[in-house]
Amino acid sequence: MFEFLVSKFVDIHVDILPFDDNQVTPLHEAALAGHLSIVKFLTIKKHCNPLCSDKNSATPLHYAMMSGEINILTFFIEELKCNPNVQDADGETPLRYFLKDSKV
């Protein structure tokens, strides 16, 4: 249902660029929530930039690491060729996000 709603919003040209003061995009949110189908829809069909960053320079890959969803991580790294070593404004990499948020 969520995927359907997102596609309808995009079809009627609802803005999919940053939507809050932190520059967090729907792509960041989909990655964090673990919605692979929405991540694919936004990046492949709507050409959202997978390298976009929020106000702290965190990319959707950083957010995906917080979700811990391996299939989303794989999609960003292997399919979209996102750099897993990209750093946010604090010098944190996506792997560091994963380690902070996991129970390892």
C-alpha positions in Angstrom: 0.0 0.0 0.0 2.8 2.4 0.9 4.5 1.8 -2.4 1.2 2.6 -4.2 0.8 5.9 -2.3 4.4 7.0 -3.1 3.9 6.2 -6.8 0.7 8.2 -6.8 2.3 11.2 -5.1 5.1 11.2 -7.6 2.7 10.8 -10.5 1.0 14.0 -9.5 4.3 15.7 -9.1 4.5 15.9 -5.4 8.1 17.2 -4.6 10.5 14.3 -3.7 13.3 16.7 -2.9 14.3 17.5 0.7 11.1 17.9 2.8 12.4 19.1 6.1 14.9 21.5 7.7 17.4 18.6 8.0 17.3 18.0 4.2 16.1 14.5 4.8 14.6 13.2 1.6 12.0 10.4 1.0 14.9 8.3 -0.2 16.6 8.7 3.2 13.4 7.8 4.9 12.7 4.7 2.7 16.3 3.5 3.3 15.9 3.9 7.1 12.5 2.2 7.1 13.9 -0.8 5.1 11.5 -0.3 2.1 13.6 -1.7 -0.7 10.8 -1.4 -3.3 10.5 2.3 -2.5 14.2 2.8 -2.6 14.3 1.1 -6.0 11.3 3.1 -7.3 12.8 6.4 -6.2 16.3 5.7 -7.6 15.5 3.7 -10.8 12.2 5.1 -11.9 12.3 8.6 -10.5 16.1 9.1 -10.8 16.6 10.3 -7.2 20.2 10.8 -6.4 21.5 8.0 -4.1 24.4 10.3 -3.2 22.2 13.1 -1.8 23.0 14.1 1.7 21.1 15.5 4.7 22.4 18.6 6.5 24.9 16.4 8.4 26.2 15.0 5.1 24.6 11.6 5.8 23.6 9.8 2.6 20.8 7.3 2.1 23.4 4.6 2.5 24.1 5.9 6.1 20.4 5.7 6.8 20.2 2.2 5.2 22.9 1.0 7.6 20.8 2.1 10.5 18.0 -0.1 9.2 20.3 -3.1 9.1 18.4 -4.4 6.0 21.1 -6.3 4.1 19.1 -6.3 0.8 19.0 -2.4 0.9 22.7 -2.2 1.7 23.5 -4.6 -1.1 21.4 -2.6 -3.5 23.1 0.7 -2.6 26.6 -0.7 -2.7 26.4 -3.3 -5.6 23.7 -1.9 -7.9 24.0 1.8 -7.4 27.8 1.7 -6.7 27.5 3.9 -3.6 30.8 4.4 -1.7 30.6 2.5 1.6 33.4 4.7 2.9 31.8 8.1 2.4 31.9 10.2 5.6 29.2 12.4 7.1 30.0 15.8 8.7 31.4 14.0 11.8 33.6 11.7 9.8 31.3 8.7 10.4 31.1 6.1 7.6 28.0 4.0 6.9 29.7 1.0 8.6 30.1 3.1 11.8 26.4 3.8 11.7 25.7 0.1 11.4 27.9 -0.7 14.4 26.4 2.0 16.5 22.9 0.9 15.9 23.3 -2.9 15.9 23.5 -5.2 18.8 26.9 -6.6 17.7 
